[in-house]
Amino acid sequence: MSKKKLVQAFRRAISSTPKQKVRVLSASDKLDVLPYSEVPGPKPIPLLGNNWRFLPLVGDFQIEHIDKVSFRLYKKFGKIVKMEGLLGRPDMVFLFDPDDIEKVFRQEDSMPLRPSMPSLNYYKHVYRKEFFGNVGGVIAVHGENWQKFRSKVNQIMMQPRAAKMYVKAIESTSQEFINRIKQLKDDQDEVPKDFLNEIHKWSLEAIAKVALDQRLGCFDQTADPNTQKLIDAVNTFFINVPVLELKIPFWKLFNTPTFVKYINALETIREICMKYINHALKNPKKEENAELSVLQRVLKMDNDSKLASILALDMFLVGIDTTSNAVASILYQLSQHEEKQENLHREILRILPETNSQLTSEKLEQMNYLKACIKETMRLKPVVIGNGRCTTSDSIIAGYEIPKGVQIIFQHYVISNLDEYFTDSAKFMPERWLKTCPMSKEHHPFASLPFGFGKRMCLGRRFADLEIQTVLAKIIRNFKVEYHYKELDYHIHPMYTPNGPLKFKFVERK
């Protein structure tokens, strides 16, 4: 079909459906629009659609290696790929071009829809409807209920100064972690292979301190067994989400073993967290001029214990694994690049001349190379390898008609590992993020978005940044981090993280 006929067909489509809004993302899209049926991608088969690709033995897509699957799709089909015929869920369209991603973000509605998590949606709005009611939090919630919740908590969670109030509390928890590392080290200065679980404990302790102003004592010899049960349950939750979402959804017909484990994990998370939350509600901090927890700040602002409780619950649900896996990944990258680690140590040593020098928000602001190391790791190995939106109206994206209800997936992991968008993209080069480096001006602003963008960007971003910066500053000030084993692969299990025994060697510095 000629371009003229395409334009005429497009205009007829608009005029013949006056009640359906068609979103045009750029003027050039009007001229080159192609039908949805022509979006390239793997073809489904009868009955099983594309779900068969995730089946063991016969399928060639592995859930724990969605990163590699994404690269394969990009290399075979290009910068836009359609995955249709997914039983029990909408089509997915993957975008591999930051220009297209920017257009989608810039045009999003006041109440944008993120790709749904049917399993979590079922838990919150069906299985435990009596608990959540109309206050479902920010995960697997959309529309007015999401907007009301988000608008109330944004001023507490998203303002830069809000997170800075908790530097002292987070530093205290990080110092406990430093002491724990010293306890765990053997005669070779190595920590046990399950060190990731210790990082999980630090993350849980930090969240409890910020959200509830509670010390859980995760590193104590007499630690409450519930803390480890909570960590295990969060791991189980994240491990099983992609299984339930991408494989054939038999759980919608009957209680599969995977679904039962998933629901039990969510119940464990809810019950243990509510135990801590209820304790915080009954024992509010009363000292004058004391720093209030996030829970108490919400209560002071809105006096809504349900709102405050659900926010704290969400912080535990999605904050433990994401933050701790980021720290594990950054430590691994630094252990593999001694020169970069020494550059970072020199910066920290200048700002914290003593191992017990106190951290402040002002000192953290000066640690530009530390922030660059974090950004570079999150570019190379983002904890969440992509995010997305659901189309709320018929749209034109990347020159194709995309109908309402399709899930648009932004493949940031692939994009941020392409030389087209980052010079020598395979290399760990924190310098590329420093303002003094010419490469800092080359980055497309939508090529690396580890926390998302727009109205539904990560609600806990400020706190995650603060926690990661603080614990890394303390670790690198106290230790030289080494790793002398086989190069670690990365996989999604449950977050995108180094796969293998994290037997780091922590050599103490003076």
N, C-alpha and C positions, 0 to 999 in steps of 0.2 A: 504494500500500500504506500502511495506517495505521501510526502509530508503534508501536502495540501489536504488530501483526503483524511489524514489522521487528525488534522486540526478541525476539519468539518465534523468528523465523527465525535470528537471531544466536545465540540459546542453543542451538538445534538443531544449528547448524553446529559449535559448540564441542563439544557432547556426542557428535556423530557422528564426530569426528576427535580422539580422545583422545591420539593420539601426536603430533599437530602443535600446538605451542604457538602461541596467538594473543595477540599483545601488544596490550594496551589502553593507550593513552597518556594517557587521562584518563577520569574517571568519566562525564563528559557524552558522551563518544564512544559509550558503550554504547547510548545512547538514540537517536542520530541516524545510526547507521551506514548507509552506502549501498554498494551493490556496486561492485566495481572497474570494471565495464563502464560505469558512469555518470560516471566521472571525465572531465571535459571535455577536449577537445584536438583538434588537426587529425586528420582521418580518413585512414587509409592507403588506398592503392589496390591492386588485385590485382597480384601479382608484385613490384612495386617498393616496396610499403609506403609509408613516409614518406621513404625515401631520395631519391625523385625530386625532393623539394623542394630538395635541394642540388645538383642537376644544372645545368650551364650552360644558358642560353637558356630552358629550360622551367621550371626551378625558381625559386622566389621567396625562398629562404633563402640568404644568402651566409655562408660560413664565417668570412670575415674580419670580418663584422659580426654576429656572434652576439649582441652587446650589443643591437643594434636588433631582431633576431629575438626576443630574450627580452622586450623591451618590447611587441612586437606580440602575443606570446602572452598576456602579462599583461592587456593592454587588451581582448583579444578574449574570453578564457576565464575570467579571474579569478585567484584566489590559489592555485589548484592546477590544473596542466595536465599531461595525459598525452601523451607522444609515443611511440606504439606502432608496431609494424611496421617496426622498424629492422633491416635484414637483417644477420645475423651478430652481433647484440648484444641484450641485454635491453631491455625497455621503459624509458623514462625518465619520471619524474614530477617536474615542476618545482614547487617550493614558493616562494611569494612572501609568506609571512606569518612574521615572526620568532617568533611564539608557537608555530607548528607546528614550526619549525626547532629551537627550544629543546627541545620535547618529544622530538624524535628524538634529539638529542644527549644529553639527560638519561637516556634509556633504552637507550643503546647498550651492546653487549656488551663484555666484557673484551678481545676481539679484533675490533674493528669492521672492516667491509669498506668500503674506498673504491671508488668506481666504477672498474672495471677498465680498463686500457689494454692491450687484446689484442695490439697490435703490440709494445709494450715487453715484455709478458709472454712473447711468442714469442721475442724476442731474448734475454732473460735465461734462460729456462727450457727453450728448445729449441735455438735457433741457437748460443748460447754457454753451453750447460749445463755443459760441461767446465770453463769458467772460473769461473762463479758457484757452481755446485753448490747447496748448501743455504744459502749466504750471499748472498742476492739484494739485500740492503740494505733500504731502506724504501719504494722506489717500485716499484709493480706487484708487490708481495709481500704475502701475507696469511697468516693462521693462525699456527701455532706458530713458523715460521721468522721471520716478521715480529716476533712478540712477543719472541723470544729476542734478536734483533738490537737492537730498540728499547730493551728493558730494560737492555741493557749500555751503550748509548751515551747514554741519557737524562741520566745524571748529569754527563756531560761537556758535552753540547750544550744542555741545558735549564735548568741552574741559572743564576740571574742573575749570580752572581759569576764564573762561568766565562768569559763573554764579556768582562767588564770587564778581564780579564787581558791582553787584546790591544789595548787602546786605543793604546798607544805604537806598536805595529806598524802598525795601521791608519792612524794619523795620519801616519806616515812615508810610506805609500803615497799618502795623500791629498795630502800636500805635493808629491809627484812629479807628481800630477795638476794641481795649481795651476801648477807650473812648465811643464807641458805646454801648458796653456791659454795661458800667456804666449807660448810659442813659436808656437802655431798662429794667434794673432790677426793679422789684417791691419791695414792703416792705419785702417780704420774700426772697429777693435776687435772684428770679427766672426770667428767660427771657421768652418771649412768646413762644408758642408751635411751631411757624413757624420759629424758630431760624435758621434752615438750610438755609433759604432764606437769612438771614443776612451773613452767611458764604459764600454763593454764591456771595454776594456783595463784600465782602473782596477779594475773589478770582478774580473777574472781575477787581477790582481796581488794584490788584497786577499785573495782566497780562498787563493791559493798561500801567502801569508805566514802566514795563520791555520792552514790545514790542514797545511802541510808545512814551515813556516818557510823558505820559499825565495823569493828575489827572482828573478822571471822576466825582468825587464828589458823589459817590453812597450813602454815609451816610449823605449827606447834606439835610436839610429840603427842599431846592429848587432843589433837584436832578432831572436831566434830565429824564423824563419818559421813554426814550429809553433804559436806563440801565436796568430797570425792564423788559421791553419788550424783551431785548436781553437774559436775564436770563431765562425768560419763554420760549422763542423760543428754546434755547439750551436744556432745559428740555424736551420739546415736541419732539425734534429731537431724543434724546436718548431713550425716552420712546417708540417711534414708530419703531425704527430700528429693534428690535427683532421680533416685530409683522409682519413687512413686510418681514423679512428674513425667519421666521420659519413657519408661517401659510401659507395656500394655497395662492399663489401669484396672486390673482385676479387683483392686481394693474397693472400687465403686460398686461392685456386685456382691462381694463377700469379704469378710475380715481375713485378709492374707496374713501370713506370719510377719512379713515386713511391716504391714500397716499396724498390726497389734504392737510390735516393738516401738514403732513411731508414736502411737498414741500413748503408750505407757511412759515413754520418755517425756512427752509433753506434760503428762500428769505429774511425773516426778519433779520436773522443772517448776511447774505451777505450785505444787504443794510445798516444796522446800523454800522457794522464793517467798511465798506468802507467809511462811513462818517467820522469816527474817523481816519482811515488810511490816507485818502486824506488830512485831516487837518494836520496830522503829516508830510506828504510829502511837503505840502506848507509852513510849519513853522518849518524848521529844527533847531535843537539846534546849536547856533553859538558861545557860550561861549568857550573860549580857555581852554583846559584841562577838559572840561565838559565830563561827562560819557555819551556815546552815547547809544541810544536805540538799540534794536535788529534790527529794521527797518533801522536805519541810518548806522549800522555796515554792513548790507548787501549792502546798496547803496555804501558805501565807498569801499567795496571789489569788487563789480561787476557792480555797477551803473545800476542796472536793477530794475526799480520800480515795474514791474510786479512780478518778483521773490520775492521782499521784501514784497509786498502787500499780495501775496498768503501765504507766510510763516506766516505773522501776522494774517491773517484770520484763518489759521489752528490752531494757538495758542489759539485763542478765541474759536473756535469750540470745541476742545477737552480738553482745559485746565481748563475751569471754573468748570464743574461738577466733574471731576475726582479729582482735588485737594481739593475742598471743601468737597466732600463726605469722602475723606480720613481723613480730619481734624475732621469732625463730628464723625467718627468711633473711632478715637484715643481718643477724649475727652470722648466718652461713655465708652470705655474700662478703661480709667484712673478713671472715676467716680465710676466704679464698683470694683476697686481694690485700696483701699485707701493706703495700704502699698506701692504699687508700685508708686503711685502718690507722696507720701511723699519722697520716695527715689529720684525721679526725681526732686522734689522741692529742696531738699538739694543740689543736684548737681548744679542746676541753681543758687541757692542762693550763692553758693561759687564763681561762675564765674560772677554773676551779683548781687553784694551785695545791690544795691539800686534798687527800682522799676523803676527808670529812667536811670539806667546804660545802656550805649550805647552798642549795639551788633556789633561785628566785625566777619569777617570770621574766624579769629584766635580763638575767643571765642567759636564760634560754633563748631570748630574742637575739642575742649576739652569736648564737651557734649556727651560723649559716651553712657550714659544711655538714653538720649533723643533719639538718633538714634536707640538704642535697642528697645525702646518703639514703635517707628514707625515701625521698621522691624517686631516686634512681632504682631502688629495689622494687618499689611499687609500680614502676614502669616495666621493668623486666619481668617481675613475678608478682603481679597484683593478686592480693588475697581473693578478691572477687574478680573473675576474668571478664565479666561483662555485665551490663545492666540493660534496661530497656523501657519501652512504653507500649501500651496498647492503643491502636488507632481508635479515636472516638468519633471519627467521621471518615467518609471516603476521602483518600488523600492521594497526592502524587509525590512519590519519593524516588529519588535517583532516576527519574524519567519513566517510572512505571505507575500505573493505577494500582493503588493498594486499598482494598476495601476495609470498611469499618470492622473492628474486632480482631484484626491481625496483630500478633505480638511482634513488635520491632525490637530486635536484639542488637545492642551496640557491642561489637566485638573489640573491646579496647585492648585486650591482651595481644591479639594478632596485630592490630594497628601499631601499637607501641613497640612491637618487635620487628618492624619493617624499616629498612634503610630509606625508604621513600619519605618517612616522616621523622626519623632520628638517625643522624650520622653514626655509622658503626653501631647499629642498634644492638648487636649481640654483645657488645662490650659494656662492662660495669664502669661507667664514667660519671661519678657524682658531679664533677666540675661542670657538666653541661647545664646544670640548673643554677649555677652562680651567675649573678648579673654581670660580673666582670668577664664572663666567658662569651665569645661571639656566638657559640652554639645556642646560648639561652634565648636568642632572638629568632631561632629557626623553628621552634616548636609550634605546631598547630595547637591552639588552646583546647581543642576537643580530641586530641590524639591520645591523651592519657588522663583518664578521669577515675581514679581508684575509689573515690567517694561519691561518684555520680555528679549530677548537675541539676540546677533548677529547683523547683518547688518540692521535689521529692528526693533531694540529695540526702545523704546519710545524716540522720538527726544527731548522731553521737560523734560526728567528725571532730569537733573541737576537743572533746574529751579524749578521744582515741589518739589524736595528735599529741596532746599533752602527756598522756601515759607513755606512749612510745618514746617520745623525746626524753622524758625524765629517766626512764629505766635504762635506755641506751647510754645516756650521759653518765649515769652512775656505773654501769658495767664497764664501759671503755675507760673511764677514769681509774677504775680499780684493777682491771685485768687486760691482758693481751689475749685475744680469742683466737684459737687455732683449731683446725680440723684436719686429721691426718689419715683419713680413710677414703674409700672409693667415692668418687664424685656422686653426689646425691641427685636422683631424678626428682622431678616435681609431679605431684598428682593431686587430684581433688578428692581428699579423704580426711576430713570433711571439707576444709578450705584448701586453697591452692598453696601448698606448702612443701618443703623438702621432704622427700619420702625415704625414710631409713633411720637408723640409730643416730640420734643427735649427740654423739659422744664428743662434745666440745672439750677442748683443753683450755682451762682458764689459768693463765700464768699471772700471778699477782704483781702489780706495779707498786712502786713506792710513791 
